Amino acid sequence: MQLFIDESGGLEGKDRLFVVSGVCGDADAFAKRVTKHRRRIGRGRRPLTELKGADLARIAEYEVLSDLPIETRFATVFVRLSDPRHAWAAKELGEPELYARMIEQVRRMVSLGGVDIQGLTIDHGRFKRSVQRRLQDRLERASNRPIPIAFRRSETSPGVQLADLSANLAFRRLNGTPDFGAAPLEGLFRVLDKRYGGGATALDLSEVAPDWLTGEKENGSP
């Protein structure tokens, strides 16, 4: 199975919330589902070149994600600057290091059910190539078993497109975006959580947080 990674939000400006989502499953099956829904959603208007959460209605995102093979696994990790530990880490460690830690935690979460991750594909867009190389080295050193790691543009990777939809939904849910205030959509999100083992977890910084922050509670709830 392949693990695909994308992110939403950030640690600068108004967001103050950074979300990394992973979608793990069969790459060929993902490609077929993305092609199917890209054609369906684009019918009657300009054809879609890719599925992107920022461009789709929330219900359309749900329809795509709920149509994935049952063995698919989701995992989401977030950093919220209102959490003192996360604020400290954003300042002291920087975004690339936090991003690597978030990807590692997503990978561990997906692997808990005995999933054999055979490759890792990360969205190309966030960091320039020199930072990507450092991230790749960092992730390879942290891995118990070396696996191929690649950075791909989302338009060329159906799996990254699915991770984008997952990250976009998780960001909106965690950020309290108004269109998640409706009970039906919140209920649909719970269906995704139950079906694919999703949910969102705060980044664990217990190994690196200083003693004076030890008593601070991470905000682990959406």
Solvent accessible surface area in square Angstrom, and as a share of the most:
residue,aa,sasa,rsa
1,M,56,0.25
2,Q,52,0.23
3,L,0,0.00
4,F,14,0.06
5,I,0,0.00
6,D,5,0.02
7,E,24,0.11
8,S,21,0.14
9,G,22,0.21
10,G,6,0.06
11,L,21,0.11
12,E,148,0.66
13,G,69,0.66
14,K,192,0.81
15,D,48,0.25
16,R,124,0.45
17,L,3,0.01
18,F,0,0.00
19,V,0,0.00
20,V,0,0.00
21,S,0,0.00
22,G,0,0.00
23,V,0,0.00
24,C,0,0.00
25,G,1,0.01
26,D,68,0.35
27,A,41,0.32
28,D,101,0.53
29,A,18,0.14
30,F,1,0.00
31,A,36,0.28
32,K,146,0.62
33,R,67,0.24
34,V,4,0.02
35,T,38,0.22
36,K,105,0.45
37,H,9,0.04
38,R,65,0.24
39,R,163,0.59
40,R,82,0.30
41,I,29,0.14
42,G,5,0.05
43,R,178,0.65
44,G,87,0.84
45,R,131,0.48
46,R,207,0.76
47,P,106,0.67
48,L,35,0.17
49,T,113,0.66
50,E,35,0.16
51,L,1,0.00
52,K,74,0.31
53,G,0,0.00
54,A,76,0.59
55,D,106,0.55
56,L,13,0.06
57,A,63,0.49
58,R,22,0.08
59,I,83,0.42
60,A,13,0.10
61,E,0,0.00
62,Y,32,0.12
63,E,69,0.31
64,V,0,0.00
65,L,1,0.00
66,S,23,0.15
67,D,42,0.22
68,L,9,0.05
69,P,17,0.11
70,I,118,0.60
71,E,86,0.39
72,T,0,0.00
73,R,84,0.31
74,F,14,0.06
75,A,2,0.02
76,T,7,0.04
77,V,0,0.00
78,F,0,0.00
79,V,0,0.00
80,R,36,0.13
81,L,22,0.11
82,S,80,0.52
83,D,4,0.02
84,P,56,0.35
85,R,34,0.12
86,H,1,0.00
87,A,41,0.32
88,W,52,0.18
89,A,0,0.00
90,A,24,0.19
91,K,171,0.72
92,E,101,0.45
93,L,55,0.27
94,G,24,0.23
95,E,38,0.17
96,P,43,0.27
97,E,43,0.19
98,L,0,0.00
99,Y,1,0.00
100,A,0,0.00
101,R,49,0.18
102,M,0,0.00
103,I,0,0.00
104,E,26,0.12
105,Q,12,0.05
106,V,0,0.00
107,R,41,0.15
108,R,138,0.50
109,M,50,0.22
110,V,6,0.04
111,S,44,0.28
112,L,152,0.76
113,G,71,0.68
114,G,67,0.64
115,V,26,0.15
116,D,76,0.39
117,I,6,0.03
118,Q,96,0.43
119,G,3,0.03
120,L,3,0.02
121,T,14,0.08
122,I,0,0.00
123,D,19,0.10
124,H,27,0.12
125,G,62,0.59
126,R,72,0.26
127,F,28,0.12
128,K,147,0.62
129,R,150,0.55
130,S,42,0.27
131,V,14,0.08
132,Q,11,0.05
133,R,147,0.54
134,R,142,0.52
135,L,5,0.03
136,Q,55,0.24
137,D,72,0.38
138,R,46,0.17
139,L,5,0.02
140,E,77,0.35
141,R,178,0.65
142,A,51,0.39
143,S,22,0.14
144,N,162,0.83
145,R,118,0.43
146,P,118,0.74
147,I,13,0.07
148,P,99,0.62
149,I,16,0.08
150,A,44,0.34
151,F,32,0.13
152,R,102,0.37
153,R,128,0.47
154,S,11,0.07
155,E,88,0.40
156,T,72,0.42
157,S,2,0.01
158,P,39,0.24
159,G,1,0.01
160,V,0,0.00
161,Q,6,0.03
162,L,0,0.00
163,A,0,0.00
164,D,17,0.09
165,L,0,0.00
166,S,9,0.06
167,A,0,0.00
168,N,21,0.11
169,L,6,0.03
170,A,4,0.03
171,F,28,0.12
172,R,57,0.21
173,R,40,0.15
174,L,10,0.05
175,N,75,0.39
176,G,56,0.54
177,T,30,0.17
178,P,120,0.75
179,D,53,0.27
180,F,17,0.07
181,G,68,0.65
182,A,51,0.39
183,A,78,0.61
184,P,99,0.62
185,L,30,0.15
186,E,45,0.20
187,G,20,0.19
188,L,44,0.22
189,F,21,0.09
190,R,139,0.51
191,V,58,0.33
192,L,6,0.03
193,D,34,0.17
194,K,183,0.77
195,R,90,0.33
196,Y,0,0.00
197,G,50,0.48
198,G,22,0.21
199,G,25,0.24
200,A,19,0.15
201,T,58,0.34
202,A,6,0.05
203,L,2,0.01
204,D,74,0.38
205,L,0,0.00
206,S,74,0.48
207,E,159,0.71
208,V,45,0.26
209,A,20,0.16
210,P,32,0.20
211,D,131,0.68
212,W,180,0.63
213,L,2,0.01
214,T,89,0.52
215,G,80,0.77
216,E,72,0.32
217,K,179,0.76
218,E,32,0.14
219,N,58,0.30
220,G,43,0.41
221,S,66,0.43
222,P,87,0.55
